[in-house]
Amino acid sequence: MAHFNKNFSLFLPLFFSASWAQHTHGQTTAQTTASTTAPQQLEPVTITSKAAPVLEVDRADVSGFGLSLLKTPQSISVLSSDLLNTVAAQTLSQAIKLDASLADSYNTTGYIESISVRGFLLNQKNNFRRDGLAISNYAPLAFEGIEQIEILKGVAGLLAGVSAPGGLLQTITKKPQRETFTTLTVSGDQYGSAKAHIDTNIILNNGIGVRLNIASEKLQSHFDHTNGERQFASMSVAVPMSAATSISIGADYHTRSQRDVPGLGLLDTNGDGVGDTLPRTINPRLNLNNQSWSLPYQSKTTTAQIALDHRFTDDWNAHLAANTQRSRINDRIAFPDGCSNAAVYVYPGLCANGDVDIYDFRSEGERRTLTSWDAHLDGRINVATMEHKLRIGMNGRTVIDRLPAFEAYNYVGSTNIFNPIAVASDPALTSRNTNGSERTLEGYASINSSISAAWQTFVGVRVSRFKRDSAVSDGSEATQLSQTVSTPWAGLSFAPTTTSLLYASWGEGAELESVPNRPLQYVNSGAVLPALKSRQIEIGGKWQIEPRLLMTMALFDIKKPYAEDQAAAQIPSAPGAPGAKLVRMSGSKEARHRGLELNMTGRVNEAFSLQASATALDAAYVRANDQSLIGKRITNIPRLAASIFADYKITAISGLAFNALLTLRDSKTATSDGSVKLPRSGQLDLGTRYLQRLASMPMHPLLWRLNIENATNRIYWREAPIQSWGGIYLFPSTPRTVRMSLSTDW
């Protein structure tokens, strides 16, 4: 706690200076509000310590059409900051439990997080947005600076161009609000984690709004030896240049250091060299990255963004924005993978007795840079008695990955998942890395036409010109790929009443793949592959049951081609290098995901809020060189999933409320042939809060929160992702965890 207290003390001057600034500008703010255009440039006030989840978000920027959620012919989920705070979500893995269409994929303590939507893993470089601009997900998210998370489900080629077909995740950062406030939150859990967070909003005399978020956290988890720390700071500035023009500027800095926890694997009980059995005993605290020489995974990320908005007329607006993100990463781990202690080498998997090989992996000084820009014009015209809303724009994105010339990936011995033992380190840098870059220039256009009061059409296309390069760090094995792809999208909607909508849509997406950077396994290690086209058909309906309660339904069919591994000997042009085993070919495999989504979100009444969702998903391969895959369920995807969050305010006791989150998952397959399945799982999280108003400080209430994750303490295998190089990893559920927080507004 000494280190935490030291960090917390750094915030005290800021906290008091922010409070002083708030009171200093308190009177002038009212005059500014009345005499300037600032209120037209700033958003309605949103204080982070709201006493309850509002669940009445009306629209999401990720849609790209500027319509309300009810009128948008797309499946979109919004997770607002008040909802995330209510369930004490501090990671992406915790947040996505609120929607049954979203799932983990190799999400573990200390490492970057991934997400799959409709059964498709989102690409870390192409499927993530921050305030409308491309961002890399190789940097961990800091929830202190996020106002809401928006997820567009399904093929997003119109909005993201070259991207995985699962969807698009966008974070909306906290912006300056109309009123001044400061919120201080302190929180912790039973394992020793502790955090201080300050969120302050100031309106200056000239109408400029400033929003600051600063947090410092001591990290600890239920896993053994995962202590760490993180710091975060962000600033957002809104500058009203005139009644028609505004500029917004944002920047944040996030650093994190913590040992990550590797996954386990299936046991090879029949001795054929492939894991085939789930370990019966689950130790939720086990961390095989627990050697005396284990080092933390470290990341430092700086992001900056600027945007200009200008209104030419009531019908025409322009938007210009740019950002840059720079990350420096030290990726180090004692990594368990395979087993050489058996008569037949086991991969993927572990020996029957739980033995597993350990590799000393170190990749220090990775530099990942992303810059992007976007310029578009929104307008409205009337032709042939019909209103047409237009968007025309261009954007560009540059992604550069510069890894160290050499990395370490050295076998250092074996341990056992039931009785871990110490092994010696070997940090020798023996494996060359592969660097890569990607440059994309895109043009796009869309039109939303109102045929009548009930019927609307939506048509759009994005044309992407990209160039990808990769080369081993010594300049050898250089590859380059340039290609132009178009990703059209079309939709039709019908509103039988003012509170309902039926729609149908069709769209395409394009995706790029690279061969894993494993020279001993692949002939064409690290090579870039040609773009592959995915296609989606979706039919849906929406119903505004109550003014603040929205129900949605979507049926979808997505076809996606994949790259597939083949034995190098089958490819005449493959080099005959010793040890070369595989070559990855593009487009030789295809999967089809068909599903049904049901969602209900909003407030049933003033006391009862609800966010419920259910997804039925049939995901299988329909084409493959490996005929045994055809018709098999795709791994790590539940056939059925449900998530039900309910929040109820106790009317008899002012300020008291209870909430519960129930998540259910049908069995997931862990192996490609479907022979191993994870058992059905369910988890119950509970929470309560109390808004206390003290007579001595009536204007500064205290908000107490208590959350219990996995209240029944049911331990189960949570997920079993297969990585791009063929490894299968198992991750257990989080045991019962109690979290507490206290917030106050000034």
Salt bridges, closest charged atoms under 4 A:
GLU56 OE1 - ARG548 NH1 3.61
ASP58 OD2 - ARG59 NH2 3.24
ASP99 OD2 - LYS153 NZ 2.93
ASP104 OD2 - ARG718 NH1 2.78
ASP131 OD1 - LYS175 NZ 3.06
GLU144 OE2 - LYS195 NZ 2.89
GLU144 OE1 - ARG230 NH2 2.90
ASP199 OD2 - LYS174 NZ 3.61
ASP199 OD1 - ARG211 NE 2.72
GLU217 OE1 - ARG230 NH1 2.75
ASP224 OD1 - ARG285 NH2 3.22
GLU229 OE1 - HIS3 NE2 2.31
ASP252 OD2 - ARG130 NH2 2.55
ASP309 OD1 - HIS319 ND1 2.79
ASP315 OD1 - ARG380 NH2 2.86
ASP360 OD1 - ARG362 NE 2.79
GLU364 OE1 - ARG332 NH1 3.01
GLU366 OE1 - ARG368 NH2 3.38
ASP374 OD2 - HIS376 ND1 2.85
ASP378 OD2 - HIS376 NE2 3.58
ASP378 OD1 - ARG391 NE 2.67
GLU387 OE2 - ARG380 NE 3.87
ASP401 OD2 - LYS125 NZ 2.36
ASP401 OD2 - ARG368 NH1 3.35
GLU438 OE2 - ARG397 NH2 3.62
GLU438 OE1 - ARG468 NE 3.87
GLU442 OE1 - ARG462 NH1 2.82
ASP474 OD2 - ARG432 NE 3.51
GLU508 OE1 - LYS533 NZ 3.05
GLU508 OE2 - ARG535 NE 3.01
GLU511 OE1 - LYS560 NZ 2.36
GLU513 OE2 - LYS560 NZ 3.88
GLU538 OE1 - ARG118 NH1 2.95
ASP557 OD2 - ARG594 NE 2.59
ASP565 OD1 - ARG584 NE 2.60
GLU590 OE2 - ARG623 NH2 3.85
GLU597 OE2 - ARG118 NE 2.84
GLU606 OE2 - ARG548 NH2 2.26
GLU606 OE1 - ARG603 NH2 3.25
ASP647 OD2 - ARG689 NH1 2.54
ASP666 OD1 - ARG680 NE 2.96
ASP685 OD2 - LYS97 NZ 2.64
GLU709 OE2 - LYS97 NZ 3.49
GLU709 OE1 - ARG739 NH1 2.81
GLU719 OE2 - ARG718 NH1 3.51
